[in-house]
Every structure is written in C-alpha cells, then in structure tokens.
Amino acid sequence: MFVELMPLLRDRTLLITVARVDEKLKVKVIPARVKEGDEHALTTPLSFTGSAEELDSELGGHLASY
C-alpha cells in the first residue's frame, strides 16, 4: 500500500484513519488541499470498508488509480 501512496504524497499530504467496525476495517483517506482553488475531486475523502485481507490486497490498487 505504501508504494502506491508515494505518487500521491509527492504533491500533497494525506490523512489516513482506520477504525474497526465489527469484524471489518473502515479506512478513510483525506487528501489535504494543496492550494486555494484545487479541484474539488482532488480533496474529496475516500472511504473503504473490508476485511483486513481484502484491504491488504485491494486498497493499494484503489489508491494508485486515484
């Protein structure tokens, strides 16, 4: 997952929160605004929910495609 984060972190800071909800994990990725007037889509929080195994195998790909 961190390899996929590197291109995103080149241009902005990301805040990542993780919470356990029953037997799943909920991960929220919040991109910080780089400058006033940033495109809204680039600062929209992303939310993912799944088992630890699902997030291990799929979250990096989702972040890379962002």
N, C-alpha and C positions, 0 to 999 in steps of 0.2 A: 504494500500500500504506500509506503513512503517514497518509493521510486516514482510512482505515479503522481505523488504530490509535488515533487520537485519542480516541474514546469509551472504549476500554479503558484508556487511560492516565490518564483522568480520576480513576479510583478506585484504581489500583494500578500498580505497576512491573512491567514485563515484561523478561525477559532473553531475547535472541534470539541463537542461534548458527547459523552457516552453515558447512557443510562440503561439499567436492566429493567425490563418490563416483563414480568413473569419469567418465562424461560427464554426470552429473546432479548436482543440488544437493540437500542434505538440510538443511532448516530446522527448528529446534526452538524453540518459543516456550514459555517457562516463566513463568507468572504468579506473582508473589510473594504470599504470604499477607498480607492487609491487617490482620487481627486474629485472635486466637485464636478458634477456633470457626467460621471461614469454611467454607462448604460445600465439601466435597472436590472437587466437579466444577469449581469456580472456580479451583482451584490445580493442576489436572491438566495436565501438559505436553502440548502439541500438537506433532505431528511431520508434516512434509510433505516429499515427495520428488518431484522432477520436473526437467524441463529448465528452463533459465533463462527461456525463453519461456513455458512453462506456469506457472511461479511468478509471473512478471510479470503474467500475465493472470488468474490464479485465486486467488492467495494472499490478496489484499485482501478478496475476497468471503468466503472461508472465515473470516478473522478477524472480519469485520463480523458474521457470523452467530453467532459465539461469544458 
